[in-house]
């Protein structure tokens, strides 16, 4: 019976207190993208960056979410620190999967390796409903940088996962976070973890990774800094097949 626990607070404060090993870290950290200049990067809210102007979304009325406006160097330093803390508790051979966009792809691959993980490759997440851009290539892909804590253990996770994932972000009332990922995509990714194993997401948001983990029979540990999103995350996690779940 899968279990879950959600911590409220800053990942850099909470991660050092965790002692139990996890089987993988799967996370969608702030991309810190979307601005060509410092002014653009620091004055535009996450809502302005990630939601279509005039779009109707049921996203909570938050002007921003924490950590979205770091510059390139600060983002690389911060991300490498957080991932280093996760490397300490990911079991040998366990996986790290980190979402990013095209702007921050080099920064993310550097941070993963600086944290101690062995970089294994990049997968692509295709978003069919991304808006077209006149005279430009459609920006309908994000990326999943993945690696392992040392050598991968043969036959530890006997699954064959694709390098391309397709699924659009939830729409309407199902959209509860600005950068929410599709549950169907996350359900495939959590299969990197053996059944009954534990997935860690240190920037849980509305806990889509956690929902996917529970649905796939994996345990979940999440960290979320925003009080509002932490409440949403707990509500979603508690609503997954209620008779079968307990908090630990």
DOGUDO-454742 format. One line per 8 residues: number of its first residue (from 1); their letters; for each residue x, y, z of N, C-alpha, C. Coordinates in Angstrom, 1 decimal. Layout:
NUM) A) X Y Z X Y Z X Y Z; ... $
This chain:
1) XXXXXXXX) 0.9 -1.2 0.0 0.0 0.0 0.0 0.9 1.2 0.0; 0.9 2.0 -1.0 1.8 3.2 -1.1 1.4 4.3 -0.1; 2.4 5.0 0.3 2.3 6.0 1.4 2.8 7.3 0.8; 2.5 8.4 1.5 3.0 9.7 1.1 3.2 10.6 2.3; 4.1 11.6 2.1 4.4 12.6 3.1 4.8 13.9 2.3; 4.2 15.0 2.7 4.5 16.3 2.1 5.0 17.3 3.2; 6.2 17.8 2.9 6.8 18.8 3.8 6.6 20.2 3.3; 6.3 21.1 4.1 6.1 22.5 3.7 7.3 23.3 4.1 $
9) XXXXXXXX) 8.0 23.9 3.1 9.2 24.7 3.4 10.1 24.8 2.3; 11.3 25.4 2.5 12.3 25.5 1.5 13.1 24.2 1.4; 13.3 23.8 0.2 14.0 22.5 -0.1 15.4 22.5 0.5; 16.1 23.6 0.5 17.5 23.7 1.0 17.5 23.6 2.5; 16.4 23.9 3.2 16.3 23.7 4.6 15.8 22.3 5.0; 14.9 21.8 4.2 14.3 20.5 4.6 15.2 19.3 4.1; 15.7 19.3 3.0 16.5 18.2 2.4 17.6 17.7 3.4; 18.4 18.6 4.0 19.4 18.1 4.9 18.9 17.4 6.1 $
17) XXXXXXXX) 17.6 17.5 6.4 17.0 16.8 7.6 16.5 15.4 7.2; 16.4 15.1 5.9 15.9 13.8 5.5 17.0 12.8 5.6; 16.7 11.6 6.1 17.8 10.6 6.3 17.4 9.3 5.6; 16.2 9.0 5.3 15.8 7.7 4.7 16.2 7.8 3.2; 16.7 6.7 2.6 17.0 6.7 1.2 15.8 6.6 0.4; 15.9 7.3 -0.8 14.8 7.2 -1.8 15.3 6.5 -3.1; 14.4 6.1 -3.9 14.8 5.4 -5.1 15.1 6.3 -6.3; 14.5 7.5 -6.3 14.7 8.4 -7.4 14.2 9.8 -7.0 $
25) XXXXXXXX) 14.8 10.8 -7.6 14.3 12.2 -7.5 13.7 12.5 -8.9; 12.5 12.9 -8.9 11.8 13.3 -10.2 11.2 14.7 -9.9; 11.7 15.7 -10.6 11.3 17.1 -10.2 11.2 18.0 -11.4; 10.4 19.1 -11.1 10.2 20.1 -12.2 10.5 21.5 -11.5; 11.8 21.8 -11.4 12.2 23.0 -10.7 11.8 24.2 -11.5; 11.8 25.4 -10.9 11.6 26.7 -11.7 12.6 26.8 -12.8; 12.2 27.1 -14.0 13.1 27.2 -15.1 13.9 28.5 -15.1; 13.4 29.5 -14.5 14.1 30.8 -14.5 14.3 31.3 -15.9 $
33) XXXXXXXX) 13.4 31.1 -16.8 13.5 31.4 -18.2 12.5 32.6 -18.5; 12.5 32.9 -19.8 11.5 33.8 -20.3 11.9 35.2 -20.4; 13.1 35.6 -20.1 13.5 37.0 -20.2 14.8 37.1 -20.9; 15.0 38.1 -21.8 16.2 38.3 -22.5 17.1 39.2 -21.7; 16.5 40.0 -20.8 17.3 40.9 -19.9 17.0 40.7 -18.5; 17.8 41.2 -17.6 17.5 41.1 -16.2 16.2 41.7 -15.8; 15.8 42.8 -16.4 14.5 43.5 -16.1 13.4 42.6 -16.5; 13.5 42.0 -17.7 12.4 41.1 -18.1 12.3 39.9 -17.2 $
41) XXXXXXXX) 13.4 39.4 -16.8 13.4 38.2 -16.0 12.8 38.4 -14.6; 13.1 39.6 -14.1 12.7 39.8 -12.7 11.4 40.6 -12.5; 10.9 41.1 -13.6 9.6 41.9 -13.4 8.4 41.1 -13.9; 8.6 40.1 -14.8 7.5 39.3 -15.3 7.2 38.2 -14.3; 5.9 38.0 -14.0 5.5 37.0 -13.1 5.5 35.6 -13.8; 5.4 34.6 -13.0 5.3 33.2 -13.6 4.1 33.1 -14.4; 3.0 33.7 -13.9 1.7 33.7 -14.6 1.9 34.3 -16.0; 2.6 35.4 -16.1 2.8 36.1 -17.4 3.7 35.2 -18.3 $
49) XXXXXXXX) 4.6 34.5 -17.8 5.6 33.7 -18.6 4.9 32.4 -19.1; 4.1 31.8 -18.3 3.7 30.4 -18.6 2.2 30.2 -19.0; 1.4 31.3 -18.8 0.0 31.1 -19.2 -0.3 32.0 -20.4; -1.1 31.5 -21.3 -1.4 32.2 -22.5 -2.3 33.4 -22.1; -1.9 34.6 -22.7 -2.7 35.8 -22.4 -4.2 35.6 -22.7; -5.0 35.9 -21.8 -6.5 35.8 -22.0 -7.0 34.4 -21.8; -6.1 33.4 -21.5 -6.5 32.1 -21.3 -7.3 31.9 -20.1; -8.2 30.9 -20.1 -9.1 30.7 -18.9 -8.5 29.4 -18.2 $
57) XXXXXXXX) -7.9 29.7 -17.1 -7.3 28.6 -16.3 -7.8 28.7 -14.9; -7.9 27.6 -14.2 -8.4 27.6 -12.8 -7.2 27.6 -11.9; -6.1 28.2 -12.3 -4.9 28.2 -11.5 -5.1 29.2 -10.3; -4.7 28.8 -9.1 -4.9 29.7 -8.0 -4.3 31.1 -8.3; -4.9 32.1 -7.7 -4.5 33.5 -7.9 -3.2 33.8 -7.2; -2.1 33.3 -7.7 -0.8 33.6 -7.2 -0.1 34.4 -8.2; 0.5 35.5 -7.8 1.3 36.3 -8.7 2.5 35.6 -9.2; 3.1 34.7 -8.4 4.3 34.1 -8.8 4.5 32.8 -8.0 $
65) XXXXXXXX) 5.6 32.1 -8.2 6.0 31.0 -7.3 7.5 31.2 -7.0; 7.9 30.7 -5.9 9.2 31.0 -5.4 10.3 30.5 -6.3; 11.4 31.3 -6.4 12.5 30.9 -7.1 12.5 31.0 -8.6; 11.6 31.8 -9.2 11.4 31.8 -10.6 12.2 32.9 -11.3; 12.8 33.8 -10.6 13.5 34.9 -11.3 15.0 35.0 -11.0; 15.6 33.9 -10.8 17.1 33.9 -10.6 17.8 34.2 -12.0; 18.9 34.8 -12.0 19.7 34.9 -13.3 20.4 33.5 -13.5; 21.0 33.5 -14.7 21.6 32.2 -15.2 22.6 31.6 -14.2 $
73) XXXXXXXX) 23.5 32.4 -13.7 24.5 31.9 -12.8 23.9 31.5 -11.5; 23.0 32.3 -10.9 22.4 32.0 -9.7 21.6 30.7 -9.8; 20.9 30.5 -10.9 20.1 29.3 -11.1 21.0 28.1 -11.1; 22.1 28.2 -11.8 23.0 27.0 -11.9 23.6 26.7 -10.5; 23.9 27.7 -9.7 24.5 27.4 -8.4 23.5 26.9 -7.4; 22.3 27.5 -7.5 21.2 27.0 -6.6 20.8 25.6 -6.9; 20.6 25.3 -8.2 20.1 24.0 -8.7 21.2 22.9 -8.3; 22.4 23.2 -8.5 23.5 22.2 -8.1 23.5 21.9 -6.6 $
81) XXXXXXXX) 23.2 22.9 -5.8 23.1 22.7 -4.4 22.0 21.8 -4.0; 20.8 22.1 -4.5 19.6 21.3 -4.2 19.8 19.9 -4.6; 20.3 19.7 -5.9 20.5 18.3 -6.4 21.6 17.6 -5.6; 22.6 18.3 -5.1 23.6 17.7 -4.3 23.0 17.1 -3.0; 22.0 17.8 -2.4 21.3 17.3 -1.2 20.5 16.0 -1.6; 19.9 16.0 -2.7 19.1 14.8 -3.1 20.1 13.7 -3.4; 21.2 14.0 -4.0 22.2 12.9 -4.3 22.6 12.1 -3.0; 22.6 12.8 -1.9 23.0 12.2 -0.7 22.0 11.1 -0.3 $
89) XXXXXXXX) 20.8 11.3 -0.6 19.8 10.3 -0.1 19.2 9.4 -1.2; 19.6 9.6 -2.5 19.2 8.7 -3.5 20.1 7.5 -3.5; 19.5 6.3 -3.4 20.2 5.1 -3.3 21.2 4.9 -4.4; 22.2 4.1 -4.2 23.2 3.8 -5.3 22.4 3.2 -6.5; 22.6 3.7 -7.7 21.9 3.3 -8.9 20.6 3.9 -9.1; 20.1 4.7 -8.1 18.9 5.4 -8.3 18.9 6.5 -9.3; 17.8 6.9 -9.8 17.7 7.9 -10.9 17.4 9.3 -10.4; 17.8 10.3 -11.3 17.4 11.7 -11.1 16.8 12.1 -12.4 $
97) XXXXXXXX) 15.6 12.6 -12.5 15.0 13.1 -13.7 14.5 14.6 -13.4; 15.1 15.5 -14.2 14.9 16.9 -13.9 14.3 17.6 -15.2; 13.1 18.2 -15.1 12.5 18.9 -16.2 13.2 20.2 -16.4; 13.3 20.6 -17.7 13.9 21.9 -18.0 13.4 22.4 -19.4; 13.7 23.6 -19.8 13.3 24.1 -21.1 14.6 24.3 -22.0; 14.5 24.7 -23.2 15.6 24.9 -24.1 16.6 25.9 -23.6; 16.1 26.9 -22.9 17.0 28.0 -22.5 18.0 27.5 -21.4; 17.4 26.6 -20.5 18.1 26.2 -19.3 18.7 24.8 -19.4 $
105) XXXXXXXX) 18.6 24.2 -20.6 19.1 22.8 -20.8 20.6 22.7 -20.5; 21.5 23.6 -21.0 22.9 23.5 -20.6 23.1 23.7 -19.1; 22.4 24.6 -18.5 22.6 24.9 -17.0 22.1 23.6 -16.2; 21.0 23.0 -16.7 20.5 21.8 -15.9 21.4 20.6 -16.0; 22.0 20.4 -17.2 22.9 19.3 -17.4 24.2 19.5 -16.5; 24.7 20.7 -16.5 25.8 21.1 -15.7 25.5 20.8 -14.2; 24.4 21.3 -13.7 24.0 21.2 -12.3 23.9 19.8 -11.9; 23.3 19.0 -12.7 23.1 17.5 -12.4 24.4 16.9 -12.1 $
113) XXXXXXXX) 25.4 17.2 -13.0 26.7 16.6 -12.8 27.5 17.2 -11.7; 27.4 18.5 -11.5 28.0 19.1 -10.4 27.5 18.6 -9.0; 26.3 18.1 -9.0 25.7 17.6 -7.8 26.2 16.2 -7.5; 26.8 15.5 -8.4 27.3 14.2 -8.2 26.7 13.1 -9.0; 25.6 13.4 -9.7 24.9 12.4 -10.5 25.7 12.2 -11.8; 25.6 11.0 -12.4 26.1 10.6 -13.7 25.1 10.9 -14.7; 25.4 11.8 -15.6 24.4 12.2 -16.7 24.2 11.1 -17.7; 23.0 10.7 -17.9 22.7 9.5 -18.7 22.0 9.9 -20.1 $
121) XXXXXXXX) 21.4 11.1 -20.1 20.8 11.4 -21.4 19.7 12.5 -21.2; 18.9 12.7 -22.3 17.8 13.7 -22.3 16.6 13.0 -23.0; 15.5 13.2 -22.4 14.2 12.8 -23.0 13.4 14.0 -23.4; 12.5 13.9 -24.3 11.7 15.0 -24.8 10.2 14.9 -24.3; 9.7 15.9 -23.8 8.2 16.0 -23.6 7.6 16.9 -24.6; 6.7 16.3 -25.5 6.0 17.1 -26.5 4.7 17.5 -26.0; 4.3 18.8 -26.2 3.1 19.4 -25.8 2.2 19.7 -27.0; 1.3 18.9 -27.5 0.6 19.1 -28.7 -0.2 20.4 -28.7 $
129) XXXXXXXX) -0.7 20.9 -27.6 -1.5 22.0 -27.5 -0.8 23.3 -27.4; 0.6 23.3 -27.4 1.3 24.5 -27.3 1.0 25.5 -28.4; 0.9 26.8 -28.1 0.5 27.8 -29.1 1.5 27.9 -30.3; 1.1 28.0 -31.5 2.0 28.3 -32.6 2.5 29.7 -32.6; 3.6 29.9 -33.3 4.2 31.2 -33.4 4.5 31.6 -34.8; 3.9 32.6 -35.3 4.0 33.0 -36.7 5.4 33.3 -37.1; 5.9 32.7 -38.1 7.2 32.9 -38.6 8.3 32.2 -37.8; 7.9 31.4 -36.8 8.9 30.7 -35.9 8.6 29.3 -35.8 $
137) XXXXXXXX) 9.5 28.5 -35.3 9.2 27.1 -34.9 8.4 27.1 -33.6; 7.4 26.2 -33.6 6.6 26.1 -32.5 7.3 25.5 -31.3; 7.2 26.2 -30.1 7.9 25.8 -28.9 7.0 24.8 -28.2; 6.9 23.5 -28.7 6.0 22.6 -28.1 6.8 21.4 -27.4; 8.0 21.7 -27.1 8.8 20.6 -26.4 9.5 21.2 -25.2; 9.6 20.4 -24.1 10.4 20.6 -23.0 11.3 19.3 -22.8; 12.2 19.4 -21.9 13.2 18.3 -21.8 13.3 17.7 -20.4; 13.7 16.5 -20.4 13.9 15.8 -19.1 15.4 15.3 -19.1 $
145) XXXXXXXX) 16.2 16.0 -18.3 17.6 15.6 -18.1 17.6 14.5 -17.1; 18.3 13.4 -17.4 18.2 12.3 -16.4 19.6 11.7 -16.2; 19.8 11.2 -15.0 21.1 10.6 -14.7 20.9 9.6 -13.6; 22.0 9.1 -13.0 21.9 8.1 -11.9 22.9 8.4 -10.9; 22.7 7.9 -9.7 23.6 8.0 -8.6 24.6 6.8 -8.7; 25.7 7.1 -9.5 26.7 6.1 -9.7 26.2 5.2 -10.8; 26.8 3.9 -10.8 26.4 2.9 -11.8 25.0 2.5 -11.6; 24.3 2.3 -12.7 22.9 1.7 -12.7 23.0 0.2 -12.4 $
153) XXXXXXXX) 22.1 -0.3 -11.6 22.1 -1.7 -11.2 21.3 -2.5 -12.2; 21.9 -3.4 -13.0 21.2 -4.2 -14.0 20.0 -4.9 -13.4; 18.9 -4.8 -14.1 17.6 -5.5 -13.8 17.0 -5.0 -12.5; 17.4 -3.9 -12.0 16.8 -3.3 -10.8 15.4 -2.7 -11.1; 15.3 -2.1 -12.3 14.0 -1.6 -12.7 13.8 -2.1 -14.2; 13.2 -3.3 -14.2 13.0 -4.0 -15.6 11.9 -3.4 -16.4; 12.1 -2.1 -16.8 11.1 -1.5 -17.6 11.8 -0.9 -18.8; 11.0 -0.7 -19.9 11.5 -0.1 -21.1 10.8 1.2 -21.4 $
161) XXXXXXXX) 11.4 2.3 -21.0 10.7 3.6 -21.1 11.1 4.3 -22.4; 10.2 5.1 -23.0 10.5 5.8 -24.2 11.4 7.0 -23.9; 12.0 7.6 -25.0 12.7 8.9 -24.8 11.8 10.1 -25.3; 10.6 9.8 -25.7 9.7 10.8 -26.1 8.4 10.6 -25.4; 7.9 11.7 -24.8 6.6 11.6 -24.1 5.7 12.7 -24.6; 4.4 12.3 -24.9 3.5 13.3 -25.5 2.3 13.5 -24.5; 1.9 14.7 -24.2 0.8 15.0 -23.4 0.7 16.4 -23.1; -0.5 17.0 -23.2 -0.7 18.4 -22.9 -1.0 18.7 -21.5 $
169) XXXXXXXX) -0.6 19.9 -21.0 -0.9 20.3 -19.7 -2.4 20.3 -19.5; -2.9 20.0 -18.2 -4.3 20.1 -17.9 -4.9 21.4 -18.3; -6.2 21.4 -18.6 -6.9 22.6 -18.9 -8.1 22.8 -18.0; -8.6 24.0 -18.0 -9.8 24.3 -17.2 -9.6 24.0 -15.7; -10.6 23.4 -15.1 -10.6 23.2 -13.6 -9.5 22.2 -13.2; -9.0 21.4 -14.2 -8.0 20.4 -13.9 -6.6 21.1 -13.7; -6.4 22.3 -14.2 -5.2 23.0 -14.1 -5.0 23.7 -12.7; -4.2 23.2 -11.8 -4.1 23.7 -10.5 -2.7 24.3 -10.2 $
177) XXXXXXXX) -1.8 24.3 -11.1 -0.5 24.9 -11.0 -0.1 25.4 -12.3; 0.6 26.6 -12.3 1.0 27.2 -13.5 1.8 26.3 -14.5; 2.7 25.5 -13.9 3.5 24.6 -14.7 3.2 23.2 -14.5; 1.9 22.9 -14.3 1.5 21.5 -14.0 1.8 20.5 -15.2; 2.3 19.4 -14.8 2.5 18.3 -15.8 1.4 17.4 -16.0; 1.2 16.7 -17.1 0.2 15.7 -17.3 0.4 14.5 -16.4; -0.6 14.0 -15.7 -0.5 12.8 -14.9 0.0 11.6 -15.7; -0.5 11.5 -16.9 -0.2 10.3 -17.8 1.3 10.3 -18.1 $
185) XXXXXXXX) 1.9 11.4 -18.3 3.3 11.5 -18.6 4.1 11.1 -17.3; 3.7 11.6 -16.2 4.4 11.4 -14.9 4.2 9.9 -14.5; 3.1 9.3 -14.8 2.9 7.9 -14.5 4.0 7.0 -15.2; 4.3 7.4 -16.4 5.4 6.6 -17.1 6.7 6.8 -16.4; 7.0 8.0 -16.1 8.3 8.3 -15.5 8.6 7.7 -14.2; 7.6 7.6 -13.3 7.8 7.1 -12.0 8.1 5.6 -12.1; 7.8 4.9 -13.2 8.2 3.5 -13.3 9.6 3.3 -13.4; 10.5 4.3 -13.4 11.9 4.2 -13.2 12.2 3.6 -11.8 $
193) XXXXXXXX) 11.2 3.8 -10.9 11.4 3.3 -9.5 10.8 1.9 -9.4; 11.4 1.0 -8.7 10.8 -0.3 -8.5 9.5 -0.2 -7.8; 8.5 -1.1 -8.1 7.2 -1.0 -7.4 7.4 -1.1 -5.9; 6.8 -0.3 -5.1 7.0 -0.2 -3.7 8.1 0.7 -3.3; 8.9 1.2 -4.2 10.0 2.1 -3.9 9.4 3.5 -3.7; 10.4 4.5 -3.5 10.0 5.8 -3.1 10.5 6.9 -4.1; 9.6 7.8 -4.5 9.9 8.9 -5.3 10.0 10.2 -4.5; 11.0 11.0 -4.7 11.2 12.3 -4.1 11.0 13.4 -5.1 $
201) XXXXXXXX) 10.2 14.4 -4.7 10.0 15.6 -5.5 10.2 16.8 -4.6; 11.3 17.5 -4.7 11.6 18.6 -3.7 10.9 19.9 -4.1; 10.2 20.0 -5.3 9.5 21.2 -5.7 8.1 20.7 -6.2; 7.3 20.2 -5.2 6.2 19.4 -5.5 5.0 20.1 -6.2; 4.9 21.4 -6.0 3.8 22.2 -6.7 2.5 21.6 -6.2; 1.6 21.2 -7.2 0.3 20.6 -6.8 0.4 19.1 -6.7; 1.6 18.6 -6.7 1.9 17.1 -6.4 1.5 16.2 -7.5; 1.6 16.6 -8.8 1.3 15.7 -9.9 2.2 14.5 -9.8 $
209) XXXXXXXX) 3.5 14.7 -9.5 4.5 13.6 -9.4 4.0 12.6 -8.4; 3.6 13.2 -7.2 3.1 12.3 -6.1 1.8 11.5 -6.5; 0.9 12.2 -7.2 -0.3 11.5 -7.6 0.1 10.3 -8.5; 1.0 10.6 -9.5 1.4 9.6 -10.4 2.1 8.4 -9.7; 2.9 8.7 -8.7 3.6 7.7 -7.9 2.6 6.8 -7.2; 1.7 7.4 -6.5 0.7 6.6 -5.8 -0.1 5.7 -6.7; -0.5 6.3 -7.8 -1.3 5.5 -8.8 -0.5 4.3 -9.3; 0.8 4.4 -9.4 1.7 3.4 -9.9 2.2 2.5 -8.8 $
217) XXXXXXXX) 1.7 2.6 -7.5 2.2 1.8 -6.5 3.5 2.1 -5.9; 3.9 3.4 -6.0 5.2 3.9 -5.5 4.9 4.8 -4.3; 5.8 4.9 -3.3 5.6 5.8 -2.3 6.1 7.2 -2.7; 5.7 8.3 -2.0 6.1 9.6 -2.4 6.5 10.5 -1.2; 7.5 11.2 -1.4 7.9 12.3 -0.4 8.0 13.6 -1.2; 7.3 14.6 -0.8 7.4 15.9 -1.5 7.7 17.0 -0.6; 8.3 18.1 -1.2 8.6 19.3 -0.5 8.0 20.5 -1.3; 7.2 21.4 -0.7 6.6 22.5 -1.4 6.7 23.8 -0.5 $
225) XXXXXXXX) 7.2 24.8 -1.1 7.5 26.1 -0.3 6.2 26.9 -0.2; 5.3 26.9 -1.2 4.1 27.7 -1.1 3.1 27.1 -0.2; 2.5 27.9 0.7 1.5 27.4 1.6 0.2 27.0 0.7; -0.1 27.8 -0.2 -1.3 27.6 -1.0 -1.2 26.3 -1.8; 0.0 26.1 -2.5 0.2 24.9 -3.3 0.4 23.7 -2.4; 1.0 23.8 -1.2 1.1 22.7 -0.3 -0.3 22.2 0.1; -1.3 23.1 0.3 -2.6 22.7 0.6 -3.3 21.9 -0.5; -3.1 22.5 -1.8 -3.6 21.8 -2.9 -3.0 20.4 -3.1 $
233) XXXXXXXX) -1.7 20.3 -2.9 -1.0 19.1 -3.0 -1.5 18.0 -2.0; -1.7 18.4 -0.8 -2.2 17.5 0.2 -3.6 17.0 -0.2; -4.4 17.9 -0.7 -5.8 17.5 -1.1 -5.8 16.5 -2.2; -4.9 16.7 -3.2 -4.8 15.8 -4.3 -4.3 14.5 -3.9; -3.2 14.5 -3.1 -2.7 13.2 -2.6 -3.6 12.4 -1.8; -4.4 13.1 -0.9 -5.3 12.4 -0.1 -6.5 11.8 -0.9; -6.7 12.4 -2.1 -7.8 11.9 -2.9 -7.5 10.8 -3.8; -6.3 10.3 -3.8 -6.0 9.1 -4.7 -6.4 7.8 -4.0 $
241) XXXXXXXX) -7.4 7.2 -4.6 -7.9 5.9 -4.0 -7.9 5.9 -2.5; -8.7 6.8 -1.9 -8.6 7.0 -0.4 -8.6 5.7 0.5; -9.4 4.7 0.2 -9.4 3.5 1.1 -8.0 2.8 1.2; -7.1 3.0 0.2 -5.9 2.3 0.1 -4.7 3.0 0.7; -4.9 4.3 0.9 -3.7 5.1 1.3 -3.7 5.5 2.7; -2.5 5.7 3.3 -2.4 6.3 4.6 -1.2 7.2 4.6; -1.2 8.3 5.4 0.0 9.1 5.5 0.9 8.5 6.5; 2.2 8.7 6.4 3.2 8.2 7.3 3.8 9.3 8.1 $
